[in-house]
């Protein structure tokens, strides 16, 4: 998991993890929440600084890659939505870079929903 305040709260409360584990008790699931990573700029309410700086994404994607995920959950834009049209271009650029980066982790097995 990587993302904004929604997944940052999930790191503390664990509702989604508990719900998924309960729904699929026969599966061996491991969760790695990167929302509190120092490299996660997705939780910043204003996406413009993340758009202007590229290094954070390289580090975040390295953390995702190192965890060897079968599934990546992303939450982004909860706070940015309140900023309105002025941040839409920066938000769209960051969002596209994150999705492209995550899908590029395993190019032989791309899954996006």
N, C-alpha and C positions, 0 to 999 in steps of 0.2 A: 504494500500500500504506500502510496506517496500522494501528498496533496496538501490541501489547505486546512482550515480550521475544523472542518468536518472530520477528517482523518486524524488530525492532531488530538481532538477530543476522544476519538476512538482509541488512541494509544493509552489514554488514562482510564477510560470506562470499559472498553472491550465488548460493547454490545454486539457489533457486527460479527466479530470473531466468535462470540458465544452463540449467536444465532446460526451461523454457518456450521459450526461444530455440532450443534444440536440437530440441525436439519440433515446432516450427513454423518451420523455416528460411526458408520462403517469405513469411512475414509481416513487416511492418515494425512492430516493437514498441519502445516506449519505456517505461521504468519510472521511476516517481518514488516513492521510499520516504520517507514522511512520519513514520515511526516515531521518528526522532531529532529531530523538530521540537520546539522549546521549548514548543509549544502542545499537544503530545500527552500527555494525562493517562492514556491507555489503558495505558501501561506501568507505572503506579503499582500496586504490589501490593495496596494497600487502596483500593477504589473509593469509599469514603465521602467523601474530600476532593473528588474529581471530581464526585460527586453534588451536593455542597454549593455548588460554584462553577460558574457557567454560562459565563463569558467564554472559557475555554479552547476550548470546542466551537465557538463562533462563529469564532474565529481558525483552528482546524484545518479547519473546513468551507470557510473562505475560501481556504486553501491548496489544498484538494482541488479546489474550483471553478476556481481559477486554473490548475491543471494540465490542465484540460479532459479528464478521463478518459473512456475508453470502458468501462473496467472498474475497479472499486474492490475491492481485497482487504482484508478486515478480519480482524485477529486480536486477540481480547480475552478475558480471563478465565483465562489460563493460571495466573497467580499468585493471582488472586482465589479460585480454586477451593480453594486450601489454607486460606483463612481460614474456610471453612465457612458455616453458616447465618446467622451474625451479619451478614455483608455481602451476603447475597443480595438484599435489597430495593434497596440502593444499586447493586449490580452490574446488576440488571435495569433500573433506571431509566436508568443511564448507557448501557447497551447499546441500549435502545429509543430514547433521544435520538440516539445516533450513527446508528443505522440510519435513523430518520426523517429526520435531517439529510442523509445521503448520498442517500437516495432522493428527497429534495426538491430536489437540485441540478438534476436534469433531469426535472421532473414529467411531461413529455410522453413520456418513454422510460424508465419505471421497470422495473428488472430486479432481482430479488432471488432468490438461491438459497441 
